[in-house]
Amino acid sequence: MPAIPIDRFEIRLSGLGGQGILTLGRILGQALALEHGYHVAQTQSYGPEARGGASRADVVVSSRPISYPKPVNLDLLVALSQEACNLYYRDLKGEGLLLVDADLVPQPPTNRFCALPFTALAREKLGNAQAMNIVCLGALVHVLPMLSLKAVKATLPAVLPAKIVELNLKAVELGSTRARKRYPDIATQWTFFSPTTTASMP
Amino acid sequence: MASKKRSRKELFAQGNDAVVEGALLSGCTFYAGYPITPSTEIAEGMAARLPYVPDGVFIQMEDEIASLGAAIGASLAGRKAMTATSGPGFSLMQEHIGYACMVEAPLVIVNVMRGGPSTGLPTSPAQGDVQQARWGTHGDHSIIVLSASNVQECLEMTVTAFNFAEKYRTPVILLLDEVTAHTRERLVIPEAGEVEILSRVAPSMPPEWYVPYEDGLRGVPPMPAMGSGYRYHVTGLTHDRNGFPTSRPDEVQALISRQFRKIDQFFYDIQLTESYLCDDAEVAVVAYGCVARSARLAVDLAREQGVRAGLLHLKTLFPFPRPAVEAVLRTCPRVVVPEMNMGQISREVKRVNNGLAAVRTVNRIDGQIITPQEILKPLLRG
C-alpha cells in the first residue's frame, strides 16, 4: 500500500501541443502507479495534437481502485498556456491549486496560484526549452506530497529515449529545487492537499 | 515511501496495449489488420511483438475486408488469429464475420467503438456498434460478443475471447470504446500458467475417417489444421456434415441449429457478469464498457446519500446474459440502463423485463463519456 492514503486526487496538465504535456502525464502517472503503488487512471485529449493546438492530459490518483477514470473536480490544474488556463480554470475546485508557467500565463484568473518560469528555466539553465515539461514535473515533485523525486527519476529512463534521459534528470532536479525555494511551505501549509479527504465529488 | 513488490511484470499501459498482451498470452501468432483510430495501438503493438514470437506473422492488409479474410485463412490453417478495427472497418468486416460463423473459424475481432455513423467521430468514444456486433452480418447466426471496462479487464477479456473462440469454434467480437482503449492504468501481466489457455480440439481419428461437421454432444466438431493431412471442403454455402454444399432442408436445419446450439447450450459458461451491491438494491444500474465505471461511482455516491443502489456490470453482451439481468429485474423495482447510444442494450433489458421493473435509460451520443452525475440523477429520483 502507498504511504499516504488518497481518495481521488485529480490532476489536469494542460497547454499547447508540442510542450510535452502527454509525455508529462505519462511519466507522472507511471511514477505514481508503478513506483508508489497508487491506483492511477491517466487519460488524454485526442484531437489537434499538432504543435500549437490545445493539449491536455488528466491523471486521477487514489489509494482505492478508480471507478470513473476522468476528473470530475480538479484538485490541481497545471496550465502551460493562457488559453488552457482560461479554458480549464472553471473545472478547478474552490480550494484547488493552480500551477502555471509564469511567462506563458501572464494573466491568471485568480490571485491564488503558484507560478514558476518553467520554459525560461529550461532554456537558460539547461539550454533546451523542450525540457520545460520535465522542469514542471520537478515542481510537481515538490508540490505533491505523494510523489517522490526517487520515483520520478526511476521512471524517466523507462519512458524517455536514452539520449535525453540525462538532460531530463537535471530538469527534474532544477524544477524541484526552484519550487522548494519559491514555495517552501506549499505541501504543508496550503489546503489543496489533505491525505484524509473523503470523496472529492461535487 | 514506495512499496515495490514486483514479482510479476507490471506496466503502465493503455487498454489497447493490454489487448496485445492478452492476445500474445493466449498464443495468438497471426494478426492481419488495417490501422484505424482508436484501435491503432493494437496493430502497432502486434507489429512490434509478433516478429519475436515463434512463427509470428503480422500483415498490414489493404483494407478490413481482406484483414478478416486473412485471419479466417490463418485460423483454418491452425493459427490463433486476431484482427482489430473501429466502426468503419467493422462495417467492412460484416460479410466475412458471417463467413467465419458459417465455416466455424475460431478468431477474435476487436472493435474499439468510436462515434458514428460513417466516419463519425474518430477520436471520441461511443457504444453504437452493440447491435451491429450481434446482427451486423446477414443470415440467422449465433455469435459471442464481449466487452471490457478497464485496462486489466482488456487483457482478461482478450484471453477469454480467445478461449471462447477456440472452445466453441466461433468468431468472438470484443467491443471496447475509445475511453477504455486509451486510458492508461497499471497492467499486471500474468505469468504463463497463471491463466487458463484453451485451444481447439483436433480430430483424433485417422484422416480418412474424419467427418468435418459431424454433430456431437457439444455440437463443436474437432478442427484439424489445413495441411495436417485432414482434407475437407470449406464453403460459405450451407453444407452437409462432409462440408459439401447442400440445400436439403433436413441438412440445412441440422447445420444451422447445431451452430446455434453449440453456443446457446453453454450460456452458463459464456455469460459473464459482475454484480456490485445488488443484493439489497432498490435501484440497479445495468452497464458495460467505460460507462460501467461511471455507474460504479454513481452507485457509491447514491449509497452515500442513503439510496440503496447496485450495479450489474455486463461483460458478455451476447448471448445476452438473461439469467443475471432477470435476477436484477425481479429484485429491484427500478433499473437504469446508461449507454453511449440511443438504447441498444436497453432494448434487450426491456425485452426480458416483461413488466417486472421500471426501466429507465440514460443516453448520450455526443462523443462524451456518460458522467457519474448523469447516472446519479435517475438513481436518486424515486
Interface residues (C-beta under 8 A of the other chain):
Chain A: M1 P2 A3 R26 G29 Q30 A33 L34 E35 H36 G37 H39 V40 A41 Q42 T43 Q44 Y46 G47 I66 S67 Y68 P69 K70 V72 S148 K150 A151 A199 M201 P202
Chain B: M1 A2 S3 K4 E10 L11 F12 T37 P38 T123 S124 N150 E178 V179 H182 T183 R184 E185 R186 C290 R293 S294 R296 L297 D300 L301 E304 I369 T371 P372 Q373
